[in-house]
Amino acid sequence: MNLEEYLSNEPSTKLDIFLDSLSATNRTPEYYVNWEKVDKETKKFELELNTLNYLIGKDNIVEEAKQLFSSQPNLLKAVPSLIAARDKELDVLIMDENDNMNFLNLDFKNIDITRLETYIEFIENTGLLDFFQNHARQNLVDYVYGVETGLDSNGRKNRSGTIMEDILERKVTDTCERLGYEHKAQATSKWIEENWGVIVPVDKSKRRFDEAIFDEKHCKVYVLETNYYGGGGSKLKSVSGEFKTLNNLIDSAEDNVQFVWVTDGQGWKTAKIPLSEAFEDIPYVFNLKMLSVEFLEQLIKYDISKLSTS
């Protein structure tokens, strides 16, 4: 199916076509591990970690640790990485044998050497000293590299949206290169007005469109937003409403502006009703399959043909 065939349908039929062609995933190989970030986070404490290798296999581990941290307190800055903690300032609940509770705050970014005993006690209670003494079999830099790789998996949820932005940017770049158009990623309404002379009404002043395309000959701007939802949830309803409102706002523009929404994910099958309401108002809702068969380029050419005959 090409774009014109898609657009010739009623909104309900377009919705069915959209839902039937949703992708199973948007996970490219880069989704799984951000190796650049892992490498960067590991190298932050490479010197400290190499020094801490001294503790591996030591018999009197607590005393050895006290001596080492006393002489080089900044080595404590590497502790959060060793226990897989992103935060450098940790709030800790301590419970004694009678279940009495005490709350501690330990700052591993700005080391307070007067609290060295507290730091050591915390490190011992985490099991880290036991790990150094009885279980560490490799260089601690390599160990933290593995820890950082595991921690990086927590960022996958956010990467799903970033991947959609990357896919869209690549498609827009390719399309604009063929057509000789300008485009801008993360474009604000202010930037578009200052650089292209087109006023784009927005629902919030800080909105950044994932992509904007400029047809200089016809002084027309396409603004594009993208997202991906692999699972369901209440957010899908609010997103549908948000982009429906945004589209209607952009439609009210005095200048020539067109909104395009590129979204995908099996989660949309759980939100058919709010999505159907969005389809009633937003004419150009595309998924990855549609993007792959050049619906974006077809849309621009379709608009050019309409403008040329009007």
C-alpha positions in Angstrom: 0.0 0.0 0.0 1.2 3.5 -0.8 0.4 6.7 1.0 -2.5 7.8 -1.2 -4.2 4.5 -0.8 -3.7 4.7 3.0 -5.1 8.2 3.1 -8.1 7.4 1.0 -9.6 5.3 3.8 -11.9 6.3 6.6 -10.1 6.9 9.9 -11.4 3.6 11.3 -10.0 1.7 8.4 -6.7 3.6 8.6 -6.5 2.6 12.2 -7.0 -1.0 11.4 -4.2 -0.9 8.8 -2.0 0.9 11.3 -2.6 -1.7 14.0 -2.2 -4.6 11.7 1.3 -3.4 10.6 2.7 -2.6 14.0 6.3 -3.9 14.5 7.1 -6.6 17.0 10.1 -4.5 18.3 12.2 -1.4 17.6 15.2 -2.9 19.4 18.2 -2.5 17.2 21.5 -4.2 18.3 22.6 -0.9 19.9 19.6 -1.1 22.3 21.1 -3.7 24.5 24.3 -2.1 25.8 25.6 1.4 25.5 29.3 0.4 25.5 30.5 4.0 25.2 28.7 4.9 28.4 29.9 1.7 30.1 33.5 2.5 29.2 33.1 6.1 30.3 31.7 5.2 33.7 34.4 2.6 34.3 37.2 4.9 33.4 36.1 7.5 35.9 37.6 5.4 38.8 40.2 3.3 36.9 43.1 4.6 39.0 41.2 4.0 42.3 40.1 0.6 41.2 43.6 -0.5 40.3 44.8 0.7 43.7 42.0 -1.2 45.4 43.3 -4.4 43.8 45.7 -4.4 46.7 42.9 -5.6 48.9 42.1 -8.7 46.9 42.8 -11.9 48.9 44.1 -10.1 52.0 43.7 -12.0 55.3 43.1 -9.2 57.8 40.8 -7.4 55.3 39.2 -4.9 57.7 42.5 -3.6 59.1 44.0 -3.6 55.6 41.1 -1.6 54.3 41.3 0.9 57.2 44.9 1.5 56.6 44.5 1.9 52.8 41.5 4.2 53.1 43.1 6.2 55.8 46.1 6.9 53.7 44.1 7.4 50.5 40.5 8.4 51.4 39.6 9.4 47.9 39.6 5.7 47.1 36.2 5.6 48.8 34.8 7.4 45.7 34.9 4.1 43.8 32.7 2.3 46.3 29.3 3.1 44.7 30.5 1.6 41.4 31.7 -1.5 43.2 28.2 -2.1 44.7 26.3 -1.2 41.6 24.9 2.1 42.9 24.4 5.1 40.5 24.0 7.6 43.3 27.2 8.9 45.0 25.3 10.1 48.1 23.6 7.2 49.8 20.9 7.2 52.4 21.2 4.0 54.4 18.9 2.3 57.0 20.8 0.5 59.8 19.1 -2.0 62.0 20.7 -3.5 65.1 20.1 -6.9 66.7 17.1 -5.5 68.5 15.6 -4.1 65.3 16.3 -0.5 66.4 16.6 1.7 63.3 19.1 4.4 62.5 19.4 6.4 59.3 22.8 7.3 57.8 23.8 9.6 55.0 27.1 8.7 53.3 28.6 11.1 50.7 31.0 9.2 48.4 31.5 12.3 46.2 32.8 14.5 49.0 34.6 12.2 51.4 34.3 13.2 55.1 37.5 11.7 56.5 36.2 12.3 60.1 33.6 9.6 59.4 36.1 7.0 58.1 34.9 4.4 60.6 31.3 4.8 59.4 32.4 4.4 55.8 34.4 1.2 56.6 31.5 -0.2 58.6 29.1 0.4 55.8 31.5 -1.2 53.2 31.9 -4.2 55.5 28.2 -4.6 56.0 27.6 -4.5 52.2 29.7 -7.6 51.9 32.3 -5.8 49.7 35.2 -6.6 52.0 34.3 -10.2 52.0 34.2 -10.1 48.2 37.7 -8.6 48.2 39.0 -11.2 50.5 37.3 -14.4 49.4 35.7 -14.0 46.0 37.4 -11.5 43.8 39.4 -13.3 41.2 40.1 -10.6 38.7 41.2 -7.0 38.3 38.6 -4.7 39.8 38.5 -2.6 36.6 37.2 -5.6 34.7 34.8 -6.4 37.5 33.3 -2.8 37.4 33.1 -3.0 33.6 30.8 -5.9 34.1 28.8 -4.1 36.8 28.4 -1.1 34.6 27.2 -3.3 31.8 24.5 -4.7 34.1 23.6 -1.2 35.3 23.3 0.0 31.7 20.4 -2.4 31.2 18.3 -0.2 33.4 18.5 2.5 30.7 17.0 0.3 28.1 13.5 1.7 28.7 14.7 5.2 27.9 16.7 3.9 24.9 13.5 2.7 23.3 12.4 6.3 22.7 15.9 7.4 21.8 16.0 4.6 19.2 12.8 5.9 17.6 14.3 9.4 17.4 17.4 8.0 15.8 15.4 6.0 13.3 13.3 9.0 12.4 16.3 11.3 12.1 18.0 8.8 9.7 14.8 8.6 7.6 14.3 12.4 7.6 18.0 13.0 6.7 17.8 10.5 3.8 14.5 12.0 2.6 15.7 15.6 2.8 19.0 14.8 1.1 17.1 13.4 -1.9 14.6 16.3 -2.0 17.1 19.1 -1.2 15.2 20.1 2.0 16.5 21.5 5.3 15.7 19.7 8.5 16.4 20.1 12.2 16.3 17.6 15.0 15.0 18.7 18.4 13.6 21.9 16.9 11.8 24.4 19.0 9.0 26.7 17.7 11.3 29.7 18.4 14.2 28.1 16.4 11.8 27.4 13.5 10.5 31.0 13.5 14.0 32.5 13.7 15.6 30.3 11.0 12.7 29.5 8.6 10.3 32.4 9.3 7.4 30.1 10.0 5.4 30.3 13.2 4.4 27.0 14.7 1.9 27.2 17.6 2.8 24.9 20.5 1.0 23.6 23.5 4.0 24.2 25.8 6.9 26.6 25.5 9.6 24.0 26.1 8.3 21.6 23.4 11.0 20.3 21.1 9.8 18.5 18.0 11.8 15.4 17.3 12.2 16.5 13.7 11.3 19.5 11.6 11.5 19.7 7.8 11.4 22.9 5.7 10.1 23.2 2.2 11.6 26.5 1.3 9.9 26.9 -2.1 6.4 26.6 -0.6 7.4 28.0 2.9 6.0 24.9 4.6 7.2 23.2 7.7 6.6 19.6 8.7 6.9 18.9 12.5 7.3 15.3 13.6 7.0 13.6 16.9 7.9 9.9 17.6 7.5 7.3 20.3 7.2 3.6 20.9 5.1 1.6 23.3 5.9 -2.1 23.6 3.4 -2.5 26.5 0.1 -1.1 27.5 -0.8 1.4 30.2 -2.7 4.5 31.0 0.1 6.7 29.4 -1.1 5.7 25.9 -4.4 7.3 26.5 -2.8 10.6 27.6 -0.3 10.5 24.7 -3.1 10.1 22.2 -5.0 13.0 23.7 -1.8 15.1 23.9 -1.0 14.7 20.2 -4.6 15.1 19.1 -4.6 18.5 20.9 -1.2 19.4 19.4 -2.3 18.5 15.9 -5.5 20.7 16.2 -3.4 23.5 17.6 -0.9 23.3 14.6 -3.9 23.1 12.2 -4.9 26.6 13.5 -1.5 28.1 12.4 -1.7 31.0 10.0 1.5 29.7 8.4 1.8 26.5 6.4 2.6 23.8 9.1 1.8 20.1 9.1 2.0 17.7 12.0 3.2 14.1 11.5 3.1 11.5 14.3 5.4 8.4 13.9 4.6 5.8 16.6 4.7 2.1 16.9 4.6 -0.8 19.4 2.3 -3.6 20.2 1.1 -1.6 23.2 -1.2 0.4 20.9 -3.4 -2.7 20.6 -4.4 -2.2 24.2 -5.4 1.4 23.6 -7.5 1.2 20.5 -10.3 3.6 21.7 -8.1 6.6 22.5 -6.0 6.0 19.4 -9.1 5.9 17.3 -10.0 9.3 18.6 -6.6 10.6 17.6 -7.0 9.1 14.1 -10.2 11.1 13.7 -8.2 14.3 13.9 -4.6 13.5 12.9 -4.4 12.6 9.2 -0.8 11.5 9.2 -0.1 8.8 11.8 2.6 6.4 10.5 4.4 3.4 12.0 7.8 2.0 11.2 6.5 -0.2 8.4 5.0 2.9 6.8 8.2 4.8 7.3 10.2 1.9 5.7 8.1 2.1 2.5 8.8 5.9 2.2 5.4 7.3 3.4 7.3 10.4 4.6 8.8 11.2 1.2 5.5 10.3 -0.5 3.7 12.7 1.8 6.0 15.6 0.9 5.6 14.8 -2.9 1.9 14.5 -2.4 1.7 17.9 -0.8 3.9 19.4 -3.6 1.5 18.1 -6.2 -1.5 19.6 -4.4 0.3 22.9 -4.0 1.3 23.0 -7.6 -2.3 22.4 -8.9 -3.9 24.9 -6.4 
